[in-house]
Amino acid sequence: MSNHNPEHQHITPYWVYGLILVILLACTFISVDVVHYDLKAWSVGIALAIACIKGTLVLAYFMHLKFDNMLFKILVAAVIMLFVSFILLTFVDYLYR
């Protein structure tokens, strides 16, 4: 048995996907362009922030997480928080060696 209800389908117009594509391409060009400036430690932070924005857009629109059940949103957020905690623990370990 499927709990699929055709009345609650979402239909995203094609222009939204086009807009997201343009935003993703702009973010890609910005992240490539950041390398050309001497921002020292900020370069990595800016590149990671842009990557987070791009990942969020892909998750929300192309993977349809924006229109999905709240349980899936919570699970994705938990996985992202777990990943961030591992990265932070790695940086802390590297910092104090």
C-alpha positions in Angstrom: 0.0 0.0 0.0 1.2 3.4 -0.9 0.4 6.6 1.0 0.8 8.6 -2.2 -1.9 11.3 -2.5 -2.0 12.9 -6.0 -3.8 15.9 -4.6 -0.7 17.0 -2.6 1.8 16.9 -5.5 3.9 19.9 -6.1 4.8 21.2 -9.5 7.8 23.4 -9.7 7.9 25.6 -12.8 10.9 25.3 -15.1 11.9 29.0 -14.5 12.6 28.1 -10.9 15.1 25.4 -11.9 16.6 27.9 -14.4 17.0 30.5 -11.7 18.6 28.0 -9.3 21.0 27.0 -12.1 22.0 30.6 -12.7 22.5 31.0 -8.9 24.6 27.8 -8.7 26.7 28.9 -11.7 27.2 32.4 -10.1 28.3 30.8 -6.9 30.7 28.6 -8.7 32.3 31.5 -10.5 32.5 33.5 -7.2 34.2 30.6 -5.5 36.7 30.2 -8.3 37.3 34.0 -8.3 38.0 34.0 -4.5 41.3 32.2 -5.2 42.7 35.2 -7.1 42.5 37.5 -4.0 44.8 37.4 -1.0 42.2 36.9 1.7 44.5 34.7 3.8 42.4 32.5 6.2 39.2 34.0 4.9 39.6 32.3 1.5 38.8 28.9 2.9 35.8 30.2 5.0 34.3 32.0 2.0 34.7 28.9 -0.2 33.1 26.7 2.5 30.2 29.2 2.9 29.6 29.3 -0.8 29.7 25.5 -0.9 27.1 25.3 1.9 24.8 27.7 0.0 25.2 25.6 -3.2 24.5 22.3 -1.3 21.5 23.8 0.4 20.0 24.9 -3.0 20.6 21.4 -4.4 19.1 19.7 -1.4 16.1 22.0 -1.4 15.2 22.2 -5.0 16.8 19.4 -7.1 16.3 16.8 -4.4 12.9 18.2 -3.5 13.6 18.4 0.2 11.8 21.8 0.3 8.5 20.0 -0.5 9.1 16.8 1.5 8.0 15.5 4.8 9.5 17.2 8.0 11.0 13.9 9.1 13.3 13.9 6.1 14.3 17.5 6.8 15.2 16.6 10.3 17.2 13.6 9.3 19.2 15.6 6.7 19.9 18.3 9.3 21.0 15.7 11.8 23.4 14.2 9.2 24.8 17.6 8.4 25.3 18.4 12.1 27.1 15.1 12.6 29.3 15.8 9.6 30.1 19.3 10.9 30.9 18.0 14.3 33.4 15.5 12.8 35.1 18.2 10.8 35.3 20.5 13.8 36.8 17.7 16.0 39.3 17.1 13.2 40.3 20.7 13.2 40.6 20.9 17.0 42.8 17.7 17.0 45.0 19.2 14.2 45.2 22.6 16.1 46.5 21.1 19.3 49.1 18.7 18.0 
